[in-house]
């Protein structure tokens, strides 16, 4: 008798409750492993883009400080060399701002509305328990000025279904044409094979409102 057959025989001889326990545990492990393999590339891409954004924001902050220092000096002693320096810094600041916008996948309020509709529409094989837009977070910008500010818009969904339905739902989300990032995912088996999934995603936008009115 092979080792695998021996293990099968031992499993069959276990009490029914123990067999159910190990079966549910195996299913949960496979679920987590599958979701991890699917989400890992998205997470690595997000980390790379975050580094790029942080580097551009640091350079932008340095240029703004230099620009402010030159403006202070100009207010008391307007000289031609300082004016040239000021013009050069303003040009660099504009270039960094443009590069920051080009390297970040922003989603407009109108696109956020379409994304929300697509998220709910793709869940037609699941039971949607709740869907809510969380308060917007300002991730970049000074004071109350809206120009140049960047906002983080989070959406939280709670759906239920079996593993295959959840897996297919995630596959459909990956095919959506809008850029969003994974914030949180919690998979809980409630009544095997049914499970409840808490999913939180977010988008980056130059607009404070989550969806267009």
C-alpha positions, 0 to 999 in steps of 0.5 A: 500500500502506497503512502498516499493510500495509507493517508487516505485510509487514515482520513476515512477512519477519522470521525465525521466531525474531524473529517469535516474540520480538515476538509473546511480547513483545506478549502480555506487554505486553497482559497487564500492561496488562490487569492494571494497568487491573483492579488500579488502582481497587483500589489507589486505594481501598486508598490512600484507606482507608489514609489514613483509618486513619492519620489515626484512628490518629494522633488515637487516639495523641494522645488516649491520650497526653493520657489518660495525662498526666491519669491521672498528675496524678490519682494525685497530686492528684485534683481534680474538674476533672481528673476531668471532663477524664479522663471527657471524654478517655475518651469521645473515645477510645472514639468514635475507637476505634469510628470506626476499627473502622467505617471499616476492613473487618476480616475475622474468623478464621472469614471468613478461612477461608471466604475461603481456601476461595473463593480456592482454589475460584475457581482450579478452571480454573487449576493451583494450584502453592502456597498458604501463609499468611504470618506475621501482622503486628501493624500497630496496638497497644501491647505484648503487649495484644491488646485494640484490636490490629489484625493483617495476615494475608497469603496467597500463591498461585502458580497457572498457566494462560493469560491468559484463565484468569488474567483470569477468575480475577481477575474472580471474586476481585473478586466475593467478599463479603470485603474483602481488599487486593492486596499483590503480583502477579507475572505470568511467561510460562513456556511460551506461552501458559501463564504462572505468577502469584504473587499475594499478598493480605492482610486486616485482622483484630482476631484474631491467628490467621489462621483459626478453629480 
